[in-house]
Amino acid sequence: MFTEAGWRSAVRVLTTATTAVLLAAPPSHAGDLTEDLAAAVAGSTVNLGFRYRFEAVDEDAFAKEAWASTLRSRLTVAPKPVAGFGVLLEVDDVRHVGADNFNDTRNGVTDRPGVTDPEGTDLNQALLRYTGWQDTEVVLGRQRLEQVNQRFLGGVGWRKNEQTFDAAGISHKFGKKLTTSYSWVGQVNRIQGPDNGTPPADLDSNTHLLDASYAFSPLATLSAYGYLMDFDNADGLSNDTYGLRLTGGAEVVTGWKAGYALEYVEQSDGGDNPVDYDASYYLVEGSISAARLGFKAGYEVLEGDDAAGSAFRTPLATLHAFQGWADKFLTTPDAGVEDLYFAVTGKALGADLILRIHDFSAESGSADWGTELDFSANWPIGKHYAVLLKGATYDADELATDTSKYWLMLTAAF
């Protein structure tokens, strides 16, 4: 949660930076800079977005179903950059439309399944950006941080209250092939916010994130990363993660492109994590696609060994995008998880279509966790509107219980 002291601190940072720009300007240019600032305000980019969603959850572990009707309103303001400095402010407001027939983690409804979209108004982003050095960007403040596919670092954009980071970061491009970045994170603002509770709305953090990516050719881009995560109020999530990811693709026949992704990651306990563990992650994925039809198959493994707290963990990931939309694997089981999945994408009747099948099993031992079928259809309507229908059905074997989730989402962006 962004406290009163946090608000004051953010304002001080932004005010100090702006004052420094003004004071650094020679007197002969002060008038020009003032005019530039006025032009920046006049030339601000202002975006307004609305996202309404109805979510129904039927989970065998509960006698009652969940029915969640929620609306997020978002205002984003970005004045025109001046002397290489830019500012972005973004405010979100989440409201429940109708009765609270679901557990949002804050409303005290414990006899129905969870839908993690609590009410509240939050400062989603408040950042100062500097791009005055060639091929370099420096960002300070509350911001989005997203790894390429958000498997280990992302914003959880599916939920109404986005995950953002109070951080300081720098990125630099060395020519056209090599890109590097580093960020230090002091606080993680989670989807359970803005009001504090259980689980916590924020993670007090001393986290270091390093990324590097080198594009050899369209056939091969190699990414290397090291994420040293240390959370003062969630020691069990602290970890040191180092990984390599290789991706590429090429046209194999006219109109059809084949692609692949290979990834290997090593993780161990970090910070003050009370559990001493080592675990690995690996991914093999292949795809082939044309303009209106695509196919993908993959095999993803997060290791475990049945000891409590020793499985591979992903506390900052956009978890909803992986291992099924029913969200049964937001926390990796102690025995780990193997996910064999297939997906078909297409376009028909003006909609973007997705169908996915998952087969889940334990990485350690022989347990069959379950299977899942996911589908979605998204209809863009002009430049500003979209309608989404989406569903997930999880058939449990030896993990959790049978679960079905269905969504209707309406979005408007201006």
N, C-alpha and C positions, 0 to 999 in steps of 0.2 A: 504494500500500500504506500502511496506517495504521501508522507506525513507533511504536517505544516512546516516542519524544519526542512524537509526535502524540497517543498515548493520554494521556500526562501532561498535555499542553496542553489536551485536551478536558475531562479531569477537573478541571483548575484552573479553566477557564471556568465549568463547571457549578457547581462548589463555590463559587466567588467570587460568582456570581449569587445562589445560594441564601443565602449568608451576608449579602449586601447586603440581601436582602428581610428577613431576621431583624433585622439591625441598624437598618434604617429604621423598623421598627415601634415606636411609642411603648411605654414600659414597661407601660402599662395594657392594651395589646393583645397583649403578647408571649405571654401564656398562651393567648389565643385563637388566635394564629397557630400556636403549637406544636400545638394541638389540630387546627387545619386541616391541618397537614402530616401528622399521624398519620392523619387521615381520608383525605388524598390517597393515602397509601400503601395504606391498607385498601381504598380505592375504585379501585385501579389497574385499567386495562383490559389484559388479557393475551391475546394472540392467538398461536396456533401453527398453522403451515401446512407442508404437505409437497407437493412436486411431483416426481413420477417421470416421466421421459421416455425413450422409446427412439427413436433417430433413425438412419435408414439413408440413406447418401449414395452414389450411383453417379455418378461423374464421369469422363468420357472421358480427362481428363488424367492419371488414375492407373490403374495396372493392378489395384489392389485397391480394394474398397469400404470405406467407413467404417461401423462399427456402434457407436453410442454409447448406453450405458445409464447414466443419471445420476439422482441424487436430491438435491434441495435441501430442507433443513429450515430453517425461519425462525421465530424467536421475537421478538415485538414486545411491549414493555412501555411503557405510558403512564400514569403516575400522574394522578389527578384534579388539574386546575389549582388553584393557590393564589394569590390576590391577582393574578390575571391572568397568572401564570407557569405554563408547562407544560413538561414534559420528555418526550421520546420516545427510547427506545433500541431498536435492532433489530439482531439478529445473524443472519447467514446461514452455513450450512455446506453445502458441495457435495461430494458423494462420487461416485466411479465405482463402479458395480455390475457386477462382472465384469471382463473383460480390456479393456485400452486399445487397442481396434482403431480408433482415430481420432486425429487430431492436434488436441489441445486448446490448442496454442500453447506449452505448457510441458512436455509429457511426452516430447518428442524423437521422436515417431512422425511421420516425414516422408514415408513411402511410401503414406499414405492421405489422403483428403480431410479438411479441417478441420471440426471441430465445437467452437466456442469456448465450452466449459464446463469450465474447469480446476478441479481440486480446491482446497479451501481453506476456512478459516473466517475471516469478515470482519465487521467492524463496519459494517453497511450504512447505518444512520442513528444519529446521536447528536446531538440538537439541544435547544436551549432556545428556547421560544416565548413571546412576550409579546403579550397581546391586551387590555391594560388601557386603551388609548386607543380611543375610539369609531371604529369602521369601519377600524381599522388593525391590522396584524399584523406583528410583527418576529420574524425567525427567525435564529438563530445556530447554526452547527455543520454537521455532515454531514447532508445532506438531499436529497430529490428536488426537481428543478426541471424542470417540464414546460410547454412551450408548448402552445397550444390543441390542435393536432393532432400535436405532437412532430416536425414536419418538420425543424426546425432545432435544437430543444432538447428532450431527453427522456431517459428512463431505460432504454431498451432492455430493457423488461420481459420480452421473450421469452426472453432468455438467462438462465442460472441465476444468474450474478453480475451484479446490477443495476448500472447506471451511476448513481452519486450524486455529490454535489458538496459540497466543504468551502467553505461560503459564508456570507455575511451578507446578509440581504435584508429589505426592507420593502415592504409593499403597503398601499394605501389605496383605499377606495371613496368617491367623491363622489356621494352620493345613490344612486339605483338604476340609473343609466345609465353612469357613467364609473368605470372601474377602472384603477388604475395600479400598477406594481411596478418595483422596482429591486433587483438583486442583484450583489454582487461575489463572484467565484469565485477562491479561492486554489489549489484543487486539484481535478482531475477524476479520480474513481476509476472506472476503466474496466472493461469486462466481461472483460478479459484477466487481471485480478487474482485474488486478492490478491498472489500472488508476482510479483516483477518478472521481466522478460525482454524478448523481442522479439516483438511490439511492447510498449512499456512499459505497466505496470499502471496508472500514474498520469500525468497531464499536469500539470506545474508551470505554474500559470496566473496571469495578471493580467487577468482577463476581466470586462467590465462588460455587464450585461444589462438593458435597459430595455424595458418593455411598457406599452401603453395601449390600452384598448378602450372604445368608446362604442356603446351600443345605441340606435340611433335608433328602432327599432320591430322587431317580429318579422321584417319584410321586409329589414332592413339593420342589421348590426353591423359597424363598421369598427374594425380593429385595426391599430396602428402599432407597430413595434419597431425597436430598434437593438441589435445584438450586436457588441461589440468584443472579439474573441477574440485573446489573446496567450499563446502557449505557449512557455516557455523551452526545453523539451526536445523540441519538435516545431515548429520555426520554419515549416516548410512548410505547416502547418495554420492558421497565424495569419491572421486576416481581419477586415475590417470589413464588416458586413452590415446593410442598412437595408431594411425592407419594409413593405408595406401589404397587408392582407387584408380582403376584403369578403364577408360571408356573410349568408344569409337564407333564408326559406322561408315558405310559406303553403299552406293547404288549397285545392286547385284544384277538386276535386269531392268529394263526401261520402266520407270515409274515405281519401282519397288526398292526400298532401302533396308538393309540389314544393320542391326546395331548390337552392341554387347556392353556389359558392365561386369567387371571383376573387382572384388574388394576383400581386403584382409585387414583385421584390426586386432590389436592386443590391448587388454585392459587389466589394471590392477587397482587395489585399494589406494586411495589418496587422502590427503588431509588427515583428519582424526577419525577416519572410518574404523570402527571397532572390529571389523571382520578383515582378516588377512586372506586375500584371494587373488587368483589370476584366472582370466577367462578370455576366450577368443570369439571373434565374429568373422564370418565369411559369407560371401555372396557370389553366385554365378547366375547371370541373367542374359538372355538373348531375345531379340525382337526382329520382326520384319513388318514393314508397313508401306502402304500406298496412300494416296490422297484421301480415300474414304474408308479404308479398312486396315486394321492392324492386329498383330498377334504378338503375345509376349509370354515367355515362360521363365521361371526363376526358382532358385533354391537358396534360401536364406537360413543361416544358423546362428543362434545366440547360445553360447555354451553355458552349462550349469553342472553341478556335481551333487545335488541333493542337500548340500549343507546350506542352512538358512543364511540368506544375504550374500551368497557367493556367486550368483549367476551374473552374466553380462547385463549391464544396466544402461539405460538411455534416458536420464532424467531431463534433458533439455531438448529432446527430439519433438518433431511434429508427429506424435505417435498415431493419430487417427489415420494417417496416410499409409500405414504399414500394418501387416498382419491382420487385415480385416477391419471393416468399418463397424463391426459390432463392438470393438474395443475390449476384447477379452484378454488381451496381452499387453495392457498398458504397463504392467509390472511383469518382468520376465519370471516365469516359474523357477523355483530352486533347481529343478532338473533341466532347465534350459528349454529351448524350443527350436524345432526344425519346421520350416514353412516351405512346402512345395506348392507353387501357385502358377495359375494360367490366367491369361486375360485376353479378351477380344475388345477392340475399340472400333467404332464405326460412325458413320453419319447417315441419318435417314429421317425423313419427315421434318427436316429443319432442325433436328436435335443432334447433339454430340452424345454418343452412347458408349457405355462401359459395362462389361460383364466380367466378373472375376470369380475364380474358384480357388479356395485354400484347403490344404490338407495339413493339419498341425499334429506334431508328435513331440515327445520328449527327446532332448539331445542326449541326456544321460539316462540310461535304462530303456525300457521297451514300451512305455505308456503311449497310447494314442490319445491326444488331447481332444481332437474333434475336427470337424470340417465346417466350411463356411461358404456361402454364396452371396456375392454382392452385385448390385446393379445400380446404374444411374442413367438418367436422361436429362440433358440440359438444353433448354431452348433459349438462345439469345433473341431478344425482341428489340430491334433497332439498335441504337447506340447506347441506350441508357438502362435497359431493363433485361431481366432474365428470369426464367422459371426453371426450378430444379426439382425433379422427382428422384428419390434415392432410397435404397433399401438394403438391409443386411440380415441374413438368417444364419445363426450359429447353431450347429447340431453337436451337442456335447457328448463326448465319450467318457474321458477320465479327468476332465478339467472344467470347472464351473458348471453352469446349467444352460439348457436350451434358451436361446435369446433371439428375439426378432426386433428389428428397429426399422422405422419408416419415417421419411422426411418429405415435407413439402416446403420449399424455400423460394421466396420472392425477393429479388434484389433490384435496387434502383441506385444509379450512380450519376452524379452531375458535376 
